[in-house]
Amino acid sequence: MDQQLLSAAEEGDTCMIGKITQKCPDIDVNVKTECYKDSALALACKGGYYNIAKLLIDAGAKVNAANTLGVTPLHFAAKGGHTKVIKLLVINQANLDAVNLNGIPPIGFTAYNSTNWKILQDAKKGKMPVIVETNPVPVIPEYAIQAGMGKPKKEKAKKGKGKGKGKGKKKKK
């Protein structure tokens, strides 16, 4: 199950993350990869998967979990330019001053005076960012899926009219 969680986070599979966290509430969402010890949250942030990052944080993922190179989820989000993910991490108390093994903080991965740079600078001054939800992910309840309510209905063909050229009334001359 741990490997499924890591794979789903890395691949951006929101449905799988939702299923795993709902069906296995005791799962360790802070599980890490074998090689660099990246957390599922770090993988989601690296890919810019906001909804997955939110689900993982809501399930108890540690926002400041660093890998073997000292890279945190905020480093990954900053390096990838994922503004919404950066805001989510900042709101959830990500360490703005965490440095990787090269001594670089997350702000070091943003362009000077860019939107993301300003978000991190403002956060250092105590000004928290705001996340504007533009297209929330629709949630279809499990019972609706099981009952087939989530499937589109097939349209019935109308008899007689509109079944091709030449059929119907003939024109008078």
C-alpha positions in Angstrom: 0.0 0.0 0.0 2.9 2.3 0.7 4.3 1.9 -2.8 0.8 2.6 -4.2 0.6 5.8 -2.3 4.0 7.0 -3.5 3.3 6.1 -7.1 -0.1 7.8 -7.0 1.5 11.0 -5.5 4.3 11.0 -8.1 1.9 10.3 -11.1 -0.8 12.8 -10.0 -3.5 10.2 -9.4 -5.9 12.1 -7.2 -8.5 9.4 -7.2 -6.1 6.8 -5.9 -4.8 9.1 -3.2 -8.4 9.7 -2.1 -9.2 6.0 -2.1 -6.1 5.1 -0.1 -6.6 7.8 2.5 -10.3 7.1 2.9 -10.1 3.3 2.9 -6.9 3.1 5.0 -7.1 5.9 7.5 -4.2 4.4 9.5 -1.8 4.4 6.6 1.4 6.3 7.1 1.2 9.2 4.7 4.7 10.1 5.6 6.2 7.1 3.9 9.3 7.8 1.9 11.0 6.5 -1.3 13.9 4.1 -0.9 16.5 6.1 -2.8 16.4 9.8 -1.7 13.8 9.3 1.0 11.3 11.7 -0.7 7.9 11.8 1.0 4.6 11.3 -0.9 4.0 15.0 -0.2 7.3 15.9 -1.7 6.6 13.9 -4.8 3.2 15.6 -5.2 4.7 19.1 -4.7 7.5 18.3 -7.3 4.8 17.5 -9.8 2.7 20.5 -8.9 -0.3 18.4 -7.8 -2.2 20.8 -5.5 -5.2 18.5 -4.9 -3.0 15.6 -3.9 -0.8 17.8 -1.7 -3.9 19.1 0.0 -5.3 15.5 0.6 -2.0 14.4 2.0 -1.7 17.4 4.3 -5.2 16.9 5.5 -4.3 13.2 6.2 -1.3 14.3 8.4 1.6 14.6 6.0 4.6 16.5 7.4 5.1 19.7 5.4 8.8 20.0 6.5 9.9 16.5 5.8 13.3 16.7 4.1 14.9 14.1 1.9 18.5 12.9 2.2 19.6 16.0 0.3 17.8 18.3 2.7 15.2 19.1 0.1 11.7 19.8 1.5 8.3 19.9 -0.3 8.6 23.7 -0.4 11.9 23.4 -2.3 10.3 21.2 -4.9 7.3 23.4 -5.3 9.5 26.5 -5.6 11.8 24.9 -8.1 8.8 23.8 -10.2 7.2 27.2 -10.1 4.0 25.7 -8.6 2.4 28.8 -7.1 -0.8 27.3 -5.7 1.3 24.5 -4.0 3.7 27.0 -2.6 0.7 28.9 -1.1 -0.7 25.7 0.4 2.6 24.8 2.0 3.1 28.3 3.4 -0.4 28.3 4.9 0.4 25.0 6.5 3.5 26.3 8.3 6.2 25.1 5.9 9.7 26.2 7.0 10.7 29.1 4.8 14.3 29.0 6.0 15.0 25.3 5.5 18.1 24.9 3.5 19.2 21.9 1.4 22.7 20.4 1.6 24.0 23.1 -0.7 22.7 25.8 1.8 19.9 27.0 -0.6 16.5 27.9 0.9 13.2 27.5 -1.1 13.3 31.2 -2.1 16.6 30.5 -3.8 14.7 28.4 -6.4 12.5 31.3 -7.5 13.2 34.2 -9.9 13.9 37.5 -8.1 10.7 39.6 -7.9 8.5 36.8 -9.4 5.1 36.0 -8.0 6.5 33.0 -6.0 9.4 35.1 -4.7 7.0 37.7 -3.5 4.8 35.1 -1.8 7.8 33.7 0.1 9.0 37.2 1.0 5.6 38.3 2.2 5.3 35.1 4.2 8.6 35.9 6.0 7.0 39.2 7.0 4.0 37.4 8.3 1.6 38.0 5.4 -0.1 34.8 4.6 -1.1 34.0 1.0 -4.7 33.3 -0.1 -5.7 30.4 -2.2 -8.5 31.1 -4.6 -10.4 28.0 -5.6 -11.3 28.3 -9.3 -12.3 24.9 -10.3 -13.0 22.6 -7.3 -12.8 18.9 -8.1 -16.3 17.5 -8.2 -16.8 14.7 -5.7 -19.3 11.9 -6.6 -20.3 9.9 -3.5 -19.4 6.2 -3.5 -23.1 5.2 -3.3 -23.9 7.2 -6.5 -21.0 5.5 -8.3 -22.2 2.0 -7.2 -25.8 2.8 -8.2 -24.6 3.9 -11.7 -25.7 7.5 -11.1 -22.4 8.9 -12.2 -22.7 7.5 -15.7 -24.1 9.6 -18.6 -27.5 8.6 -19.9 -27.8 7.4 -23.5 -30.1 9.4 -25.7 -32.9 7.5 -27.4 -33.0 8.0 -31.2 -36.2 9.7 -32.4 -38.3 7.7 -34.8 -39.2 9.1 -38.2 -37.9 12.6 -38.6 -34.2 13.5 -39.1 -32.9 10.1 -40.2 -31.0 11.1 -43.2 -31.5 12.9 -46.5 -34.4 12.2 -48.7 -36.7 10.8 -46.1 -39.8 12.5 -45.0 -42.3 14.5 -47.1 -41.5 15.1 -50.8 -41.5 18.6 -52.2 -44.3 19.6 -54.5 -43.4 21.1 -57.9 
